[in-house]
């Protein structure tokens, strides 16, 4: 039996891929990260969340996943 992840999806329901940066406008995941998310381990999900925060900061937005990364790390 597989264990359910404690880390929820970062999807915010604004699912539009910006081809210029190859990432979703809403959650900042790449298409590959979106596809990999359901089967990803918690460690892989934390790594994805870290990359999302890095992308958000580069876009001039605040990092929002630090608490999730810390709680589940």
GIGIUR-V163358 format. One record per backbone hydrogen bond with DSSP energy under -0.5 kcal/mol. CO is the residue of the C=O (numbers start at 0). NH is the residue of the N-H. Records with the same first field share a line. If there is no record, write none. Layout:
BEGIN
CO: NH ; NH
END
This chain:
BEGIN
5: 7
12: 14
13: 15 ; 25
15: 17 ; 24
16: 18
17: 20 ; 21 ; 22
22: 17
23: 27
28: 23
29: 33
30: 34
31: 35
32: 36
33: 37
35: 38 ; 39
36: 39
40: 44
41: 45
42: 46
43: 47
44: 48
45: 49
46: 50
47: 51
48: 52
49: 53
50: 54
51: 55
52: 56
53: 57
54: 58
55: 60
56: 59
64: 68
65: 69
66: 70
67: 71
69: 72
END
